[in-house]
Amino acid sequence: MPSPDGASDESKDMTQVYFNGQWVAPDAAKVSVFDRGFLFGDGVYEVIPAFGRRLFGAAAHLDRLTRSLHEIGIEDPLSRADWLAVLARLVADCPTDDVSIYIQVSRGAPAKRDHAYPNPPVPPTVLAAANPLAALSPSVLKEGARAITVPDVRWGRCDIKSVNLLPNIMARQQAVAAGAMEAILVREGMALEGAASNLFAVIDDELLTAPLGPHILGGVTRNALIDLVRRDRLIPLLETPIPIDRLFDAREVFVTSSTRDLLPITRINDHVIGTGVPGAVWQRLSAAFAAHKAGASV
Ligand code: PDD
């Protein structure tokens, strides 16, 4: 029911967000029109999952946030302990047990628009908010998902988790319009990663994924899976870019991310991947990863 000032009463009950050092209702968190995140996409972000109200990979996500901030010359606004306290409160307050936490830090709002960094610096704009995280649907787990390939037109620092996501969102939108769940980005004939995920393929009994470097994001899910595969010798693993024609002929393909775990891909463009259903390697690795998630927190 709207209250006399027009704000809905529900907003008072909405889970609060962390915004510039305060806990406020989402609609009370207001960003200046001069915020450089708004004007230039001058900021970085993280997406951190919690399953059964236990954070997964938080340390690695916060390490990556610190690194992204460092690479673009913004000082990390919170200590590790303060970030963890913010995450813990967001997870505790979220109505669902599985949660995806969004963090964004922009270079703040100087009085005037200027491409160069403000000198002296102004306080960064800091947001952390929780969203319910839905598991993959049973039909996707049974049949796998469709993907399309698109040219990778992103910049040369994809290792920075920047909020400049136009190429990623245009690629994902192209995928959605084609009835697919992900767009696989192809640079110079090599399939590198998804619009918001890392890419794995099983080819000749080996698991292939692109190496870390400026052309992909070092995914926390990717890195945790690689550690697990190597530790438990689940399958020989090669960090190498995947030629696009070999991807179409792969026995299995899947993509990884904090919000979709290991998502099996069974169709890419007009190609059926392997037998057309999620394969044995994906099944084994998903089970191992689920067990790892259940056992590991931060
Ligand atoms: N994106 N590559 C890109 C380009 C990504 O945007 C993401 C994640 C990944 C996977 O990273 P991780 O395993 O750490 O989630 C790889 C998040 C989920 C997003 O933008 O919403």
Residues whose N, C-alpha, C, O or C-beta is under 5 A from the ligand:
A	BS01	PDD	V47 E193 G194 A195 A196 S197 N198 L217 G218 G219 V220 T221 R222 T256 S257 S258 T259
